[in-house]
Amino acid sequence: MQPIILYDIPSKLPKKQWAPNPSKTRFCLGHKGLPYEVIWVELCDIAATMKGIGASPTAGERYTVPVINDPNTGVTISGSHAISKYLDETYPDKPLIPHGTHVLVETFETLFLNTVMGPSFRLIMTRTLEIQNDISREAFIKSRLKMARETRWEDMAPEGKAQEMWTALKKGLGVVDGWYQKSGGRWIMGDTFSFADIVVASWIAWWNVVLNEQECREVHALHGGRWARLLADVNTECNTVLGSFAERRLSFL
């Protein structure tokens, strides 16, 4: 089998990877044991590169990553959820989305984002700017200001608001913890691992490389250590090693 090509965004981190959506695809490929190679595309070059390979835009008609090109089938797919569906259809062993749960998984992802990421989006983006390569900083700032409907970066997460956003992130995780408690197992579907757990793990992996050490410790200690444990369990399930906080420290030594 030829390796699947994964397009991802690099950073200043030693292993370069950080973005949560491409991390979802890395977990998916690892779970299925499919070989892949990475092509790194700077944020400022994504639109031109994706148009060049014939990739489709995703939500809001924006060109984003992840995108995969499967040389075994000649197919190019954009967007982490669409990629997971494609992988299940093309390589059905070890399904990512159990039969009949596509709508539930999509709904879970939307609820998770609205509950946790919505209130803390600006704070996480200001931290993420710190690890961007210099060539992509301007594109990152411009795109995130547009998402937040702001005109100045200083207004994204001013000191007083930043603490409120951090509190909101932890409060949102408390809501998600309640969902997991009701599942009756270690996964959101009880004893059945799914793409929904990959979604959560991908955001935890992102936070681990952009938050400071104290903030990471707070997240890892919440709810009986659920979030550190979930990331470790997903890494084990997918034969991956994503979201190491040690990498964040090393990048600034």
C-alpha positions in Angstrom: 0.0 0.0 0.0 1.3 3.5 -0.9 1.4 6.0 2.0 -1.6 8.4 2.2 -0.5 12.1 1.9 -1.6 14.3 4.7 -1.4 18.1 4.4 -0.7 19.9 7.7 0.4 23.3 9.1 3.9 23.5 10.7 5.0 25.5 13.7 8.1 26.4 15.7 7.7 23.2 17.8 10.3 20.5 17.3 7.9 18.1 15.7 6.1 21.0 14.0 2.5 19.6 14.5 0.0 21.5 16.6 -3.3 22.1 14.8 -6.2 20.1 16.2 -8.0 19.3 13.0 -5.0 17.6 11.3 -4.4 15.8 14.6 -7.8 14.2 14.2 -6.7 12.8 10.9 -3.4 11.6 12.4 -5.3 9.8 15.1 -7.6 8.3 12.5 -4.8 7.0 10.3 -3.0 5.6 13.4 -6.1 3.8 14.6 -6.5 2.1 11.3 -2.8 1.4 10.9 -2.6 3.2 7.6 0.8 4.5 6.5 1.0 8.2 5.7 3.4 10.9 4.8 3.1 14.6 5.7 3.5 17.6 3.5 3.8 20.8 5.5 2.0 23.9 4.2 2.4 27.3 5.9 -0.8 28.9 6.7 -0.2 31.7 4.3 0.2 29.2 1.4 -2.8 26.9 2.2 -5.3 28.4 -0.3 -2.9 28.3 -3.3 -1.6 24.8 -2.4 -5.1 23.3 -1.9 -6.3 24.9 -5.2 -3.3 23.5 -6.9 -4.0 19.9 -5.9 -7.7 20.1 -6.6 -8.9 20.1 -3.0 -12.3 21.4 -2.2 -12.9 24.3 0.3 -14.6 23.4 3.6 -17.1 25.3 5.7 -17.4 29.0 4.7 -15.8 28.2 1.4 -12.4 28.5 3.1 -9.4 26.3 2.1 -8.1 24.6 5.2 -6.3 21.5 6.4 -6.4 18.6 7.0 -6.5 17.4 3.4 -5.5 14.0 2.4 -4.6 12.6 -1.0 -4.9 8.8 -1.3 -2.6 7.6 -4.1 -4.2 4.1 -3.8 -7.5 5.5 -5.0 -6.6 8.8 -6.5 -9.1 10.6 -4.2 -8.5 14.0 -2.5 -10.6 14.7 0.6 -10.9 18.0 2.7 -11.9 18.3 6.3 -11.4 16.0 9.2 -14.9 14.6 9.5 -15.2 13.9 5.7 -11.8 12.2 5.9 -12.9 9.9 8.7 -16.0 8.9 6.7 -13.8 8.3 3.6 -11.4 6.1 5.7 -14.2 4.1 7.1 -15.7 3.5 3.6 -12.4 2.7 1.9 -10.6 0.9 4.8 -13.5 -0.5 6.9 -11.4 -2.4 9.5 -11.5 -0.7 12.9 -14.3 1.8 12.2 -14.0 5.4 13.4 -17.7 6.1 13.3 -19.9 3.2 14.4 -22.7 2.4 11.9 -25.7 4.7 12.3 -23.9 7.3 14.4 -22.7 9.8 11.9 -25.3 12.5 12.9 -24.6 11.8 16.6 -20.9 12.2 16.2 -21.2 15.4 14.1 -23.6 16.8 16.7 -21.2 15.8 19.6 -18.4 17.7 17.9 -20.5 20.8 17.4 -21.7 20.7 21.1 -18.1 20.2 22.3 -16.8 23.2 20.3 -19.7 25.4 21.4 -19.3 24.3 25.1 -15.5 24.5 25.5 -13.9 26.3 22.6 -16.5 29.0 21.9 -16.0 30.8 25.2 -12.2 30.4 25.2 -11.5 30.8 21.5 -9.7 34.2 21.7 -7.5 33.1 24.6 -6.3 29.9 22.9 -5.6 31.8 19.6 -3.4 34.4 21.4 -1.4 31.5 22.8 -1.3 29.7 19.5 0.2 32.8 17.8 3.4 32.2 19.9 4.3 29.0 18.1 3.6 30.2 14.6 6.5 30.4 12.2 7.4 34.0 11.3 6.2 33.6 7.7 2.7 32.8 8.8 2.2 35.1 11.7 0.5 37.9 9.7 -1.8 35.4 8.0 -2.7 33.8 11.4 -3.5 37.2 12.9 -5.5 38.4 10.0 -7.6 35.2 9.8 -8.2 34.9 13.6 -9.2 38.6 13.8 -11.7 38.0 11.1 -13.1 34.9 12.9 -13.4 37.0 16.1 -14.8 40.0 14.3 -12.0 42.2 15.8 -9.7 44.7 14.2 -6.8 44.8 16.8 -4.9 41.8 18.1 -4.7 43.5 21.6 -8.4 43.2 21.8 -8.5 39.4 21.4 -7.8 38.5 25.0 -7.0 41.5 27.2 -5.8 40.7 30.7 -9.1 40.9 32.5 -11.0 39.0 29.8 -8.3 36.4 29.5 -9.0 35.1 33.0 -12.7 35.0 32.3 -12.0 32.9 29.2 -9.8 30.5 31.1 -12.5 30.0 33.7 -15.0 29.4 30.9 -12.8 26.8 29.3 -12.6 24.9 32.6 -16.3 25.3 33.2 -17.0 23.9 29.7 -14.8 20.9 30.4 -17.0 20.3 33.5 -20.0 20.0 31.3 -18.2 17.5 28.9 -17.1 15.5 32.0 -20.7 15.1 32.8 -21.4 13.6 29.4 -18.5 11.1 29.9 -19.8 10.2 33.4 -23.1 9.2 31.8 -21.5 7.0 29.2 -20.8 4.2 31.6 -17.3 3.6 30.1 -14.0 5.3 29.3 -15.3 6.5 25.9 -18.2 8.8 25.1 -20.0 5.8 23.7 -19.3 3.7 26.7 -16.9 0.9 25.7 -16.9 1.8 22.0 -14.1 4.0 20.8 -15.1 6.5 18.1 -14.2 9.7 16.3 -15.9 11.6 19.0 -13.2 10.7 21.5 -10.6 11.7 18.9 -12.2 15.2 18.7 -11.7 15.7 22.4 -8.2 14.3 22.4 -7.1 16.5 19.5 -8.1 19.7 21.4 -6.3 18.5 24.5 -3.2 17.8 22.4 -3.5 21.4 21.1 -3.8 22.9 24.5 -0.8 20.9 25.7 1.5 22.7 23.2 0.1 26.2 23.6 -0.8 26.6 27.2 1.8 27.3 29.9 2.8 24.7 32.4 0.6 25.8 35.2 -2.5 25.9 32.9 -1.7 22.5 31.6 -1.4 21.1 35.1 -4.8 22.6 36.0 -6.4 21.0 33.0 -4.8 17.6 33.6 -5.9 17.7 37.3 -9.6 18.5 36.5 -12.3 15.9 37.0 -10.0 13.2 38.5 -7.4 13.6 35.8 -9.9 12.7 33.0 -8.4 14.8 30.3 -4.8 13.7 30.6 -6.0 10.1 30.9 -8.3 10.4 27.8 -5.4 11.8 25.7 -3.2 8.9 26.8 -5.9 6.4 26.1 -6.5 7.8 22.6 -2.8 7.8 21.9 -2.7 4.1 22.9 -5.7 3.2 20.9 -4.3 4.9 17.8 -0.6 4.0 18.2 0.3 7.7 18.3 2.2 10.1 20.5 0.5 13.4 20.1 0.2 16.4 22.5 3.3 16.1 24.6 3.7 19.1 26.9 7.4 18.4 27.1 7.7 19.4 23.4 6.3 22.9 24.3 9.0 23.4 26.9 11.8 22.2 24.6 10.8 24.6 21.8 11.5 27.6 24.0 14.8 26.4 25.6 
